[in-house]
Amino acid sequence: MTDPEPWVAVEDVARHLGVSKDTVYRWIEGRSLPAHKIGRLWKFKLSDIDEWVRAGGASDDLRGETA
């Protein structure tokens, strides 16, 4: 049996994608970055993040925003 994928924090997502924590927060608010709020903390599954990136979620041309 495989271990379930762990939940990771904003810092881990920023490191994984090579962006700042502020960019991660902006993407949560404006670009539907897949995230779950648990109390005051945002948590993520890296497989969901990778799928979002592959689907174009982090593209610079979305709604005229830049990262």
Backbone atoms as SQL, in Angstrom:
CREATE TABLE atoms (id INTEGER PRIMARY KEY, chain TEXT, resi INTEGER, resn TEXT, atom TEXT, x REAL, y REAL, z REAL);
INSERT INTO atoms VALUES
  (1, 'A', 1, 'MET', 'N', 0.832, -1.180, 0.000),
  (2, 'A', 1, 'MET', 'CA', 0.000, 0.000, 0.000),
  (3, 'A', 1, 'MET', 'C', 0.879, 1.247, 0.000),
  (4, 'A', 2, 'THR', 'N', 0.520, 2.218, -0.830),
  (5, 'A', 2, 'THR', 'CA', 1.295, 3.455, -0.894),
  (6, 'A', 2, 'THR', 'C', 0.847, 4.433, 0.175),
  (7, 'A', 3, 'ASP', 'N', 1.804, 5.213, 0.634),
  (8, 'A', 3, 'ASP', 'CA', 1.489, 6.244, 1.618),
  (9, 'A', 3, 'ASP', 'C', 0.689, 7.349, 0.934),
  (10, 'A', 4, 'PRO', 'N', -0.282, 7.919, 1.629),
  (11, 'A', 4, 'PRO', 'CA', -1.033, 9.030, 1.033),
  (12, 'A', 4, 'PRO', 'C', -0.124, 10.245, 0.844),
  (13, 'A', 5, 'GLU', 'N', -0.418, 11.020, -0.172),
  (14, 'A', 5, 'GLU', 'CA', 0.362, 12.222, -0.436),
  (15, 'A', 5, 'GLU', 'C', 0.185, 13.202, 0.722),
  (16, 'A', 6, 'PRO', 'N', 1.276, 13.758, 1.232),
  (17, 'A', 6, 'PRO', 'CA', 1.154, 14.682, 2.365),
  (18, 'A', 6, 'PRO', 'C', 0.622, 16.048, 1.922),
  (19, 'A', 7, 'TRP', 'N', -0.013, 16.739, 2.858),
  (20, 'A', 7, 'TRP', 'CA', -0.399, 18.123, 2.641),
  (21, 'A', 7, 'TRP', 'C', 0.837, 18.977, 2.869),
  (22, 'A', 8, 'VAL', 'N', 1.016, 20.016, 2.052),
  (23, 'A', 8, 'VAL', 'CA', 2.176, 20.897, 2.203),
  (24, 'A', 8, 'VAL', 'C', 1.713, 22.331, 2.403),
  (25, 'A', 9, 'ALA', 'N', 2.622, 23.172, 2.874),
  (26, 'A', 9, 'ALA', 'CA', 2.332, 24.568, 3.202),
  (27, 'A', 9, 'ALA', 'C', 2.698, 25.498, 2.045),
  (28, 'A', 10, 'VAL', 'N', 2.331, 26.761, 2.187),
  (29, 'A', 10, 'VAL', 'CA', 2.624, 27.783, 1.178),
  (30, 'A', 10, 'VAL', 'C', 4.115, 27.817, 0.851),
  (31, 'A', 11, 'GLU', 'N', 4.950, 27.738, 1.876),
  (32, 'A', 11, 'GLU', 'CA', 6.397, 27.782, 1.664),
  (33, 'A', 11, 'GLU', 'C', 6.862, 26.647, 0.760),
  (34, 'A', 12, 'ASP', 'N', 6.281, 25.464, 0.942),
  (35, 'A', 12, 'ASP', 'CA', 6.660, 24.301, 0.128),
  (36, 'A', 12, 'ASP', 'C', 6.240, 24.481, -1.327),
  (37, 'A', 13, 'VAL', 'N', 5.046, 25.034, -1.542),
  (38, 'A', 13, 'VAL', 'CA', 4.567, 25.278, -2.905),
  (39, 'A', 13, 'VAL', 'C', 5.441, 26.326, -3.583),
  (40, 'A', 14, 'ALA', 'N', 5.773, 27.393, -2.867),
  (41, 'A', 14, 'ALA', 'CA', 6.636, 28.440, -3.423),
  (42, 'A', 14, 'ALA', 'C', 7.989, 27.861, -3.822),
  (43, 'A', 15, 'ARG', 'N', 8.562, 27.050, -2.968),
  (44, 'A', 15, 'ARG', 'CA', 9.853, 26.424, -3.261),
  (45, 'A', 15, 'ARG', 'C', 9.733, 25.472, -4.460),
  (46, 'A', 16, 'HIS', 'N', 8.667, 24.686, -4.497),
  (47, 'A', 16, 'HIS', 'CA', 8.424, 23.708, -5.571),
  (48, 'A', 16, 'HIS', 'C', 8.322, 24.401, -6.934),
  (49, 'A', 17, 'LEU', 'N', 7.666, 25.578, -6.960),
  (50, 'A', 17, 'LEU', 'CA', 7.448, 26.287, -8.224),
  (51, 'A', 17, 'LEU', 'C', 8.509, 27.351, -8.511),
  (52, 'A', 18, 'GLY', 'N', 9.347, 27.654, -7.518),
  (53, 'A', 18, 'GLY', 'CA', 10.379, 28.670, -7.709),
  (54, 'A', 18, 'GLY', 'C', 9.815, 30.083, -7.754),
  (55, 'A', 19, 'VAL', 'N', 8.781, 30.341, -6.949),
  (56, 'A', 19, 'VAL', 'CA', 8.170, 31.669, -6.873),
  (57, 'A', 19, 'VAL', 'C', 8.130, 32.104, -5.415),
  (58, 'A', 20, 'SER', 'N', 7.708, 33.341, -5.189),
  (59, 'A', 20, 'SER', 'CA', 7.610, 33.837, -3.817),
  (60, 'A', 20, 'SER', 'C', 6.304, 33.384, -3.167),
  (61, 'A', 21, 'LYS', 'N', 6.257, 33.466, -1.840),
  (62, 'A', 21, 'LYS', 'CA', 5.017, 33.160, -1.119),
  (63, 'A', 21, 'LYS', 'C', 3.916, 34.133, -1.520),
  (64, 'A', 22, 'ASP', 'N', 4.267, 35.387, -1.759),
  (65, 'A', 22, 'ASP', 'CA', 3.274, 36.377, -2.179),
  (66, 'A', 22, 'ASP', 'C', 2.620, 35.976, -3.502),
  (67, 'A', 23, 'THR', 'N', 3.402, 35.426, -4.413),
  (68, 'A', 23, 'THR', 'CA', 2.847, 34.961, -5.689),
  (69, 'A', 23, 'THR', 'C', 1.867, 33.822, -5.455),
  (70, 'A', 24, 'VAL', 'N', 2.196, 32.900, -4.567),
  (71, 'A', 24, 'VAL', 'CA', 1.286, 31.792, -4.250),
  (72, 'A', 24, 'VAL', 'C', -0.034, 32.348, -3.719),
  (73, 'A', 25, 'TYR', 'N', 0.033, 33.304, -2.795),
  (74, 'A', 25, 'TYR', 'CA', -1.194, 33.905, -2.251),
  (75, 'A', 25, 'TYR', 'C', -2.005, 34.607, -3.337),
  (76, 'A', 26, 'ARG', 'N', -1.331, 35.327, -4.258),
  (77, 'A', 26, 'ARG', 'CA', -2.042, 35.984, -5.363),
  (78, 'A', 26, 'ARG', 'C', -2.729, 34.956, -6.251),
  (79, 'A', 27, 'TRP', 'N', -2.053, 33.831, -6.512),
  (80, 'A', 27, 'TRP', 'CA', -2.635, 32.786, -7.353),
  (81, 'A', 27, 'TRP', 'C', -3.826, 32.124, -6.670),
  (82, 'A', 28, 'ILE', 'N', -3.803, 32.011, -5.354),
  (83, 'A', 28, 'ILE', 'CA', -4.964, 31.467, -4.633),
  (84, 'A', 28, 'ILE', 'C', -6.164, 32.390, -4.856),
  (85, 'A', 29, 'GLU', 'N', -5.944, 33.683, -4.706),
  (86, 'A', 29, 'GLU', 'CA', -7.033, 34.656, -4.810),
  (87, 'A', 29, 'GLU', 'C', -7.524, 34.853, -6.235),
  (88, 'A', 30, 'GLY', 'N', -6.606, 34.970, -7.183),
  (89, 'A', 30, 'GLY', 'CA', -7.006, 35.385, -8.515),
  (90, 'A', 30, 'GLY', 'C', -6.975, 34.347, -9.607),
  (91, 'A', 31, 'ARG', 'N', -6.358, 33.223, -9.367),
  (92, 'A', 31, 'ARG', 'CA', -6.196, 32.249, -10.439),
  (93, 'A', 31, 'ARG', 'C', -6.646, 30.849, -10.063),
  (94, 'A', 32, 'SER', 'N', -7.363, 30.736, -8.998),
  (95, 'A', 32, 'SER', 'CA', -7.929, 29.440, -8.594),
  (96, 'A', 32, 'SER', 'C', -6.871, 28.359, -8.372),
  (97, 'A', 33, 'LEU', 'N', -5.747, 28.738, -7.778),
  (98, 'A', 33, 'LEU', 'CA', -4.753, 27.739, -7.392),
  (99, 'A', 33, 'LEU', 'C', -5.430, 26.761, -6.442),
  (100, 'A', 34, 'PRO', 'N', -5.327, 25.453, -6.694),
  (101, 'A', 34, 'PRO', 'CA', -6.009, 24.484, -5.824),
  (102, 'A', 34, 'PRO', 'C', -5.423, 24.488, -4.411),
  (103, 'A', 35, 'ALA', 'N', -6.210, 24.977, -3.468),
  (104, 'A', 35, 'ALA', 'CA', -5.754, 25.110, -2.088),
  (105, 'A', 35, 'ALA', 'C', -6.925, 24.870, -1.150),
  (106, 'A', 36, 'HIS', 'N', -6.604, 24.462, 0.061),
  (107, 'A', 36, 'HIS', 'CA', -7.610, 24.218, 1.083),
  (108, 'A', 36, 'HIS', 'C', -7.199, 24.971, 2.335),
  (109, 'A', 37, 'LYS', 'N', -8.120, 25.762, 2.875),
  (110, 'A', 37, 'LYS', 'CA', -7.815, 26.507, 4.089),
  (111, 'A', 37, 'LYS', 'C', -8.216, 25.667, 5.296),
  (112, 'A', 38, 'ILE', 'N', -7.255, 25.437, 6.160),
  (113, 'A', 38, 'ILE', 'CA', -7.472, 24.663, 7.379),
  (114, 'A', 38, 'ILE', 'C', -7.139, 25.598, 8.530),
  (115, 'A', 39, 'GLY', 'N', -8.178, 26.091, 9.179),
  (116, 'A', 39, 'GLY', 'CA', -7.969, 27.131, 10.190),
  (117, 'A', 39, 'GLY', 'C', -7.478, 28.391, 9.502),
  (118, 'A', 40, 'ARG', 'N', -6.326, 28.887, 9.922),
  (119, 'A', 40, 'ARG', 'CA', -5.714, 30.072, 9.297),
  (120, 'A', 40, 'ARG', 'C', -4.695, 29.708, 8.239),
  (121, 'A', 41, 'LEU', 'N', -4.433, 28.414, 8.038),
  (122, 'A', 41, 'LEU', 'CA', -3.367, 27.971, 7.148),
  (123, 'A', 41, 'LEU', 'C', -3.902, 27.448, 5.819),
  (124, 'A', 42, 'TRP', 'N', -3.183, 27.726, 4.743),
  (125, 'A', 42, 'TRP', 'CA', -3.478, 27.146, 3.442),
  (126, 'A', 42, 'TRP', 'C', -2.665, 25.873, 3.289),
  (127, 'A', 43, 'LYS', 'N', -3.291, 24.807, 2.788),
  (128, 'A', 43, 'LYS', 'CA', -2.616, 23.534, 2.563),
  (129, 'A', 43, 'LYS', 'C', -2.859, 23.085, 1.129),
  (130, 'A', 44, 'PHE', 'N', -1.917, 22.316, 0.594),
  (131, 'A', 44, 'PHE', 'CA', -1.919, 21.938, -0.813),
  (132, 'A', 44, 'PHE', 'C', -1.449, 20.497, -0.986),
  (133, 'A', 45, 'LYS', 'N', -1.834, 19.904, -2.109),
  (134, 'A', 45, 'LYS', 'CA', -1.264, 18.638, -2.577),
  (135, 'A', 45, 'LYS', 'C', -0.429, 18.995, -3.803),
  (136, 'A', 46, 'LEU', 'N', 0.845, 18.640, -3.804),
  (137, 'A', 46, 'LEU', 'CA', 1.713, 19.015, -4.915),
  (138, 'A', 46, 'LEU', 'C', 1.237, 18.425, -6.240),
  (139, 'A', 47, 'SER', 'N', 0.583, 17.270, -6.210),
  (140, 'A', 47, 'SER', 'CA', 0.074, 16.698, -7.459),
  (141, 'A', 47, 'SER', 'C', -1.014, 17.600, -8.045),
  (142, 'A', 48, 'ASP', 'N', -1.856, 18.209, -7.196),
  (143, 'A', 48, 'ASP', 'CA', -2.872, 19.157, -7.671),
  (144, 'A', 48, 'ASP', 'C', -2.221, 20.410, -8.252),
  (145, 'A', 49, 'ILE', 'N', -1.167, 20.883, -7.594),
  (146, 'A', 49, 'ILE', 'CA', -0.452, 22.066, -8.069),
  (147, 'A', 49, 'ILE', 'C', 0.169, 21.793, -9.428),
  (148, 'A', 50, 'ASP', 'N', 0.828, 20.641, -9.577),
  (149, 'A', 50, 'ASP', 'CA', 1.455, 20.297, -10.854),
  (150, 'A', 50, 'ASP', 'C', 0.419, 20.197, -11.971),
  (151, 'A', 51, 'GLU', 'N', -0.726, 19.627, -11.683),
  (152, 'A', 51, 'GLU', 'CA', -1.802, 19.521, -12.675),
  (153, 'A', 51, 'GLU', 'C', -2.302, 20.908, -13.074),
  (154, 'A', 52, 'TRP', 'N', -2.450, 21.802, -12.097),
  (155, 'A', 52, 'TRP', 'CA', -2.886, 23.175, -12.347),
  (156, 'A', 52, 'TRP', 'C', -1.897, 23.904, -13.252),
  (157, 'A', 53, 'VAL', 'N', -0.601, 23.713, -12.993),
  (158, 'A', 53, 'VAL', 'CA', 0.427, 24.349, -13.822),
  (159, 'A', 53, 'VAL', 'C', 0.358, 23.800, -15.245),
  (160, 'A', 54, 'ARG', 'N', 0.259, 22.476, -15.390),
  (161, 'A', 54, 'ARG', 'CA', 0.193, 21.867, -16.726),
  (162, 'A', 54, 'ARG', 'C', -1.038, 22.330, -17.501),
  (163, 'A', 55, 'ALA', 'N', -2.117, 22.630, -16.801),
  (164, 'A', 55, 'ALA', 'CA', -3.348, 23.104, -17.438),
  (165, 'A', 55, 'ALA', 'C', -3.281, 24.593, -17.791),
  (166, 'A', 56, 'GLY', 'N', -2.179, 25.250, -17.471),
  (167, 'A', 56, 'GLY', 'CA', -2.003, 26.658, -17.824),
  (168, 'A', 56, 'GLY', 'C', -2.377, 27.635, -16.739),
  (169, 'A', 57, 'GLY', 'N', -2.592, 27.160, -15.534),
  (170, 'A', 57, 'GLY', 'CA', -3.000, 28.042, -14.445),
  (171, 'A', 57, 'GLY', 'C', -1.992, 29.112, -14.081),
  (172, 'A', 58, 'ALA', 'N', -0.728, 28.868, -14.346),
  (173, 'A', 58, 'ALA', 'CA', 0.305, 29.836, -13.979),
  (174, 'A', 58, 'ALA', 'C', 0.741, 30.696, -15.160),
  (175, 'A', 59, 'SER', 'N', 0.040, 30.602, -16.288),
  (176, 'A', 59, 'SER', 'CA', 0.414, 31.375, -17.471),
  (177, 'A', 59, 'SER', 'C', 0.312, 32.869, -17.219),
  (178, 'A', 60, 'ASP', 'N', 1.261, 33.615, -17.762),
  (179, 'A', 60, 'ASP', 'CA', 1.273, 35.075, -17.596),
  (180, 'A', 60, 'ASP', 'C', 0.128, 35.755, -18.318),
  (181, 'A', 61, 'ASP', 'N', -0.454, 35.121, -19.323),
  (182, 'A', 61, 'ASP', 'CA', -1.471, 35.795, -20.129),
  (183, 'A', 61, 'ASP', 'C', -2.890, 35.675, -19.562),
  (184, 'A', 62, 'LEU', 'N', -3.075, 35.051, -18.407),
  (185, 'A', 62, 'LEU', 'CA', -4.394, 34.944, -17.813),
  (186, 'A', 62, 'LEU', 'C', -4.870, 36.301, -17.326),
  (187, 'A', 63, 'ARG', 'N', -5.993, 36.771, -17.842),
  (188, 'A', 63, 'ARG', 'CA', -6.631, 38.019, -17.408),
  (189, 'A', 63, 'ARG', 'C', -5.683, 39.190, -17.329),
  (190, 'A', 64, 'GLY', 'N', -4.609, 39.158, -18.115),
  (191, 'A', 64, 'GLY', 'CA', -3.700, 40.279, -18.143),
  (192, 'A', 64, 'GLY', 'C', -2.822, 40.424, -16.927),
  (193, 'A', 65, 'GLU', 'N', -2.830, 39.435, -16.037),
  (194, 'A', 65, 'GLU', 'CA', -2.024, 39.499, -14.817),
  (195, 'A', 65, 'GLU', 'C', -0.614, 39.014, -15.109),
  (196, 'A', 66, 'THR', 'N', 0.323, 39.441, -14.287),
  (197, 'A', 66, 'THR', 'CA', 1.695, 38.932, -14.368),
  (198, 'A', 66, 'THR', 'C', 2.080, 38.411, -12.996),
  (199, 'A', 67, 'ALA', 'N', 2.952, 37.411, -13.002),
  (200, 'A', 67, 'ALA', 'CA', 3.346, 36.791, -11.730),
  (201, 'A', 67, 'ALA', 'C', 4.491, 37.518, -11.077);
